[in-house]
Amino acid sequence: MAQQMKKQQQSAESDNEIQEQVKKTGNVQEQSDALDAVLDDISSVLETDAEQYVSSFVQKGGE
């Protein structure tokens, strides 16, 4: 009887650990999606304004 209760307790702890890992994975996925969105925004800005961005660093005359 004690062994059966011990197995049930271990099983419950395993289930709790799995649930925690699933929650963390969900959070990681949300953060990853948010980061991808930010990087996409940066990429699109650089694509549209790349020439202007680069030309701002070009020295003119005796600068």
N, C-alpha and C positions, 0 to 999 in steps of 0.2 A: 504494500500500500504506500509506503514512504517513497519507494522507487518510482511508482507511478506519479505521485504528486511532484516529485523532483523533475521527471521528464516533462510533465505538463508545464511546470514553471520555466524550464529551459526553453520549451517550445514557445511560450508566451514571450519570453525575452527575445528569442530569435525573431518572432513576428514584429516586435517593437523595433528592433534594430533594422529590419527590412523596411518598415514604414518610415523610419527616420531617413534612411538612405534614399528612398523614393522622394521624400520631401526635399532633401538637399539637391537631388538631381533635377527636380522641377525648378528650384531656385537658380541653379546653375544655368539651366536652359533659358530661363527668363533673362538672366543677366547677359548671357551670350547673345540672345536676340537683340537686346538693347544696345550692346556694344557693336554688333553688326550694323544696326541702323545708324549709329553715329558715324561709323567708318564709311558707310555708303554716302552719307551726307557730305563728309569731308572729301571723298573721292569725286562726287559730282561737282562740288565747288571748285576743286582743283582742275577738273576737266574744262569747265566753262571759263575760268579765270586764269588758266595756266600762263597764257602769253602775257597778260597784264602782271601777274605775280612775278614772273621771271624778269620782265623788263624793268620792274621796280628796283632790281639789284644791279642792273647794267650801269656802269659808270659812263657819264657823259662828259665829253671834253676833258677838262683838266681836273676832274673830281678825284 
